[in-house]
Amino acid sequence: MDTVSINHRGQWSTRMAFILAAVGSAIGLGNIWKFPYIVGMYGGGAFILVYLVFILIIGMPVMMTEIMLGRRGRQNPVGTMQTLAMQAGQSAAWRYVGWFGMVAGFLILSYYSVVAGEVMAYVFRAGSGAFDNQTADGIRAILTDFVSEPEKLLAWHTIFMVLTTVVVARGVRLGLERTVRWLMPALFILLVILVGYAMSLKGFGQAVNFLFEPDFDKLFYLQDAHGKFVLDEAGQRVFTWTPVMVAMGHSFFTLSLGMGAIMVYGSYLGREASISRVTLAIVAADTLVAILAGLAIFPLVFTADLAPAQGPDLIFLTLPLAFGTMPGGSLFGMLFFLLLLFAAWSSAISLMEPAVAWLSENRSKRFDRAAAASWIGVIIWLLGIISVFATSGTTLRDVFESVAGWFGIEDARFTGKFFSLNLFNIIDFATANIMLPLGGLAMIIFAAWVMRRESIQAELAAERTFVLTLWRILIRYVTPLAIVFVFLYRLVPHPSSA
Ligand code: PHE
């Protein structure tokens, strides 16, 4: 890597600017859309507890590692991994960690943008008063109407991708700092107001129990949408490990870890900042917002007698109920969805940044930032079309049937659970719960066992000794073993139990 291109890279104006950008990356749909829906699906309090443990023993050390690697390498994740590996006299193949992360970023952004598009549409729905005095059924009808038209979803997805691409094309520093500085606190205040409203509902107590009273049976045994245990032929409850995998995957997803976003932001961070302190600030903000979102949404679920396990539709079915009944609700609802849109936007920017940094810093110098961003934006936009159709109800069965149809096979039957899967869910599951943990695992193994000790020491000079020791123990033993255990335990056969 030549020094010129390194020196010409942007740097955050202050340590605060880095924290803001990283918080902007971390806080997004993951906190307000995804966290509540997975908590609802996977059993409430016990799930949250496991998730918090993963944030502590996996999320925090991986975040420190990612920032450290990025700041040491001062390039895009591909270049960073390659340079650091070669400095340690190791194989340049470590750059594939960067590649893998970029692919994960493409896939995540492809469906993230479709959900963000729905949020954008809901800014207008809320503002138009469409939710006023609606019943839960009315709200559901509005959502069904909306998602049944793929061209509308596609239009919103397109607008969102254009907005994201434009910011990334102009470079991370321009605008982003300012946007995050004002909008994140505003989102936080609106969430607090929503929680205040939720406290006045009769379902609030039930929601608090659901969120904070861990019931491990609900974590480990399969339930239907209404929270009833599923029984096998012998009348036994069915063991499931999926919730634990999802909790781990979400600790990566919500903190933007494992794919290079935080690494590339770390590469713009000044040398003097203490990495453990900025990590703590980012993690605290992210976790607080997720818990507040849960406290705002579940009282609505229980008050309206909805099933908690609605899946990805949860916020679009619950929040409008609140906006429809609270005084000034249409204005408030519009503002809320608008701020959520900005939160999604700042996350989307970070999902694209590793690939754009890579393409524009590439030795070939064939692409400037704007060209790099445009090409990558187009690819992600195309990938997003899969999620557009999946969101409007297309399953794998439909896909297979049409493909069979093209070959003139009209009576092909695709039965079985597999074919009722939806590609949106598959991409969401595979990226968050498999790709991000694998990426994070590779990064900590690299930092723990491959990288030069002196490089690490130079980078972590500002840390207190006990923090350093703790971090080292975590990334050497605890964190990798935890990740590997979560993966492998899924493969162990489990007897059902009563
Ligand atoms: N952390 C973001 C959110 O919670 C999503 C994200 C994942 C961003 C991975 C970057 C990388 O919405």
Residues whose N, C-alpha, C, O or C-beta is under 5 A from the ligand:
A	BS01	LIG	S25 A26 I27 G28 L29 G30 N31 F253 T254 L255 S256 L257 A261 S347 S350 L351
